[in-house]
Amino acid sequence: MPPKFKRHLNDDEVTGSVKSERRNLLEEDSDEEEDFFLRGPSGPRFGPRNDKIRHVQNQVDEVIDVMQENITKVIERGERLDDLQDKSESLSDNATAFSNRAKHLRRQMWWRGCKV
């Protein structure tokens, strides 16, 4: 073998070696990465972006609140429309009954007038 291939390579010199990757993973402090995945982005690196996300999230929360209020109002309106429909049907039935009784009374009064 040529001399340049005979020399022994350290793990640091070989970037793809499994031992160096293990050592790098074990030696590096991954608290920042864990914090990122557990708590979301924070700190000065993510400050402006986090503010934008927070602003958009606040807007989304406001829209959700408005939509929930709208849905509640629509449900209440539907209930009132049902009540109004029931009352109008009742009024229509009463009007029909009144009309029938008025016709009957008018005929009775006509026959009384004829008899007198």
ABEGO torsion letter per residue (X at the ends): XBAAAABBBBAAABAABAAAAAAAAAABBAAAAAAAAAAEBBEAAAAAAAAAAAAAAAAAAAAAAAAAAAAAAAAAAAAAAAAAAAAAAAAAAAAAAAAAAAAAAAAAAAAAAAAX
